[in-house]
Amino acid sequence: MANFIKNFKNQNYNDGFLPQSVLEELSKKWNGNLEYVYKENGTYMLEATNGKVELGFKNFEIENLDEIKDKCQKEKLTMEDLIDYSYNSQRPLTLKPLKNFQQFINNEKIDNNEFIISKDIIADPIPEKLVIFPEKMNKSIELKIGNGEKSYVYTFIQKPIDSLTKKRFVTSPNSKLLIDYEIDNERIKFNIEINKLQNTTIKEYLETLIFMQSLFNKGMYINDTYIKGSKGKDEKYEKREKLIDLWNKVYQIEKILGLRFTITNDLLDKKDLDNILLLYKSFIENKALRINKKINTLSFSYENIPEWFIKDVKENKERNLCLEYSEKYSFNLLGEKIDVLKLKSYFNLFIDEIENSEETKKIHLILKENDENKTYESVQLFKNEHDLEKFFSKKDHLTELQNAEYSIPIYY
């Protein structure tokens, strides 16, 4: 049985094409429960006198019933079950009349051709199909979500779900956390993601990310009621830990360099992640970053390498050499253009050959491998020439570069 409640505005009988006395006579059949009401489209519709409409049907079948049973996980469905499913899923129900089909309004049996009186429309006594549309979903609730220390109020909006017993709610689009939860008689299932569109600063993003992780670590409270989660760490726990570490580094870099990074929906690529690590090592830890990589050739412009160095290298090819130089380094990161100086130092260089290229005006140092002393590079960034010169003035600056530690690349 489907229940629909509406407010009806009766039109003046004189607006229609039937005299009032005729309409009153036709309506007597319904014992005061129903009456014909004139509509602007030129027809009379049968409606309840009290505004409350209860529809009933007998001898019919539901279209796609097996599919609905599967969705509801129930073999025997009552009409009330079907109406509940229709509302939860926001899918209409299609009724196919059988022999001796009957339909009722407020317990009054109505033939299909009695619903409407029209000059132009003649309804079949028994329709081929009847479609019942569910009431539109517009339910929203406010819930306080917390971890036992902090809590925030979120507005949840009900959303369709193909189920008889489950209810689905999601946070409104302007929430910092996108929480999607399903609730039924036995359990609550949550999916929580961070909303990048509502966490526009690095500080906001990091705080929201930490709060989200705490809901998994410490447990979740809904309106101060503790909700027991699954045992152990979930499959995304480690990834969130890496994200927190990453954005904490970005936040510290932002503060010390006086920048204002922008959160985007785009993923950071490897170059971005490498630059974040280099910035963090250089300006937060004040250390150089060691990069282990095989180097076959080093090339320099004529004006960037002195003749005495070339002469010295040619005379001492078997010697373990160190080479350091600085260059301007510019790159874009999270909406900011960063201009710094990069100091690059190479250690354990063993020169095999020196080649001159008149065409490119460059000198190429061809290196050879040494199994005992692998070649590596140390890199450190500086804000300006003053800071770079200050570093060079330290007696042990080369030792610092030589002892630079390798750091695992950032990934998430």
Protein Blocks (a to p, Z undefined) as FASTA:
>chain_A
ZZdddddddddfklmmbdfklmmmmmmmnnomaccdddfkopacdddfklpacdddehia
dehklmmmmmnopabdcfklmmmmmmmnopacdddddehiacdeehiacdfklmpccfkb
ccdfbafbdcddddddfbdcdddddehlaccdddddddddddfkbccddddfkbfbdcdd
dddfkbccddddddfklmmbfklmmmmmmmmmmmmmnopaeehiacdddedjdfklmmmm
mmmmmmmmmmmmmmmnopacdddfbdcdfklmmmmmmmmmmmmnopacddddddfbdcdd
fklpcfklmmmmmmmmmbccdddddddddddeehiacddddddddehiacfbdcddfkno
pacddddddfklccdddddddfblmlmmmmmmpmklmmmmmmpccdddddZZ
